[in-house]
Amino acid sequence: MRISTSWSHQLELNAMQAQQSTLTRTQIELSANKKVLTGADNPAAAARVVDLNQSIDQTKQFQSNINTVQQRLELEDGVLQNAANVMFKIKELTVQGLNATNSAADRITIAEELEGLNGELLSIANTKNANGEYLFSGFKSTTPPFSKDTTPDSTSTGAYIYSGDTHSRIIQIGVERQVTDGNPGIHVFGVPTGSPPASVPEPGAITNVFEAIDKIASDLRANKPNTISLDDIDASLEKIITTQSSVGVRLKVLDSQQAFNEDFSLNMKTVLSSTEDLDYAEAITRLNAQTLSLQVAQQAFSQVKQLSLFNYL
C-alpha cells in the first residue's frame, strides 16, 4: 500500500490539531479553575454541580430569612420588655390605690398616673418597625392595631378597638423548619370590647389590658376601687411575659438554625469544590507536557514536509 505525501502531511496536521485542541482545553480549565466545563465533559458530575449550587442558593435564602426574622423578633422582644416594665409600674400603682389609707384626692392622683401609663402602653402596642409596619397588626401591618373608642356613647366608655387581624407570617428558615415573625396584638394585649354598643365587662372579666387599666382609673376617680381589678392586671401582665418568653424561644431557634445552615452550606461548598474545581498542580503539569508534545510534533512536521525524492536525484 502506497501512502501519498499529501496524505501523510494531512495525518500529521490532524494529529497536531488534536494536540492543539487538548492544550486549549487545558488552558480553558486553568482559566476557569474548573474541570467540568460543560455537561458533556461529565454528565453525572455536571448534574451534581447543579444540585449542589441549588442547595447552596437555597441555604443562602434561608440565612437571609433568618436575618430578617431576627431583626423583627429582637425589636418585638425589646418592645415587650418595655410593655412589661410599664405594667409593673401599673401594678404597683394599682396596689397603692387599693390601700384603704388613701383619700379620694390621693386616688385621683393615682388615677391620673395610671391613665398616663395606659397612654404610654397604647403607644408601645402601636409600635412600627423600620419598614413602617405595625408590629402587632398581623397581616394588616399598615393599620394601627389598637385605638380607643371615642364614640359619644355611654355604654362604650373605656372600650378599645382592635383593627389588626389574627394572622402571623410564617417564614421558612430551613428545609423543614419554619418560624413566625410576630404576634397578633390581641394575643399580647388581650381582646378589646370593640365598637359600640358593646360595653366593658366588670372587673375580673376584662381581658384587654387598656380597658382593665381604664376601669381601675375610673373606679379610683370615683373613690370606689375594686380589688378584683388586680386580677385583670395580673392576667394582662402574664400575657405579655408569656409572649416575650415565646419570642425568646424563637430567637434561640433562629440562632440554632443559622449555625446549622452555615455548617450545611460549608459542607455543600466543600463537596462542590471536590466535584468541579481543578487540581491546579496536576493541570499545570499536564499543560507543560501537552505544550512540549505539540512543539515536538510541530518541529517534526516542519522537517518531514521538506523531505522529497527530488532532493536525491
Buried (B, 14 or more C-beta within 10 A) or exposed (E): EEEEEEEBEEEBEEBBEEBBEBBEBBBEBBEEEBBBBEEEBBEEBBEBBEBBBEBBEBBEEBBEBBEBBBBBBEBBBEBBBBBBEBBEBBBEBBEBBBEEEBEEEBBBBBBEBBBEBBEBBBEBBBBBBEEEBBBBBBEBBEBBBBBBBEEEBEEBBBBBBBBBBEEBBEBBBBEEBEBBBBBBBBBBBBBBBBEBEBBBBEBBEBBBBBBBBBBBBBBBBEBEBBEEBBBBBEBBBEBBBEBBEBBEEBBEBBEEBBEBBEEBBEEBBEBBEEBBEBEEEEBEEBBEEBBEBBEEBBEEBEEEEEEEEEEEE
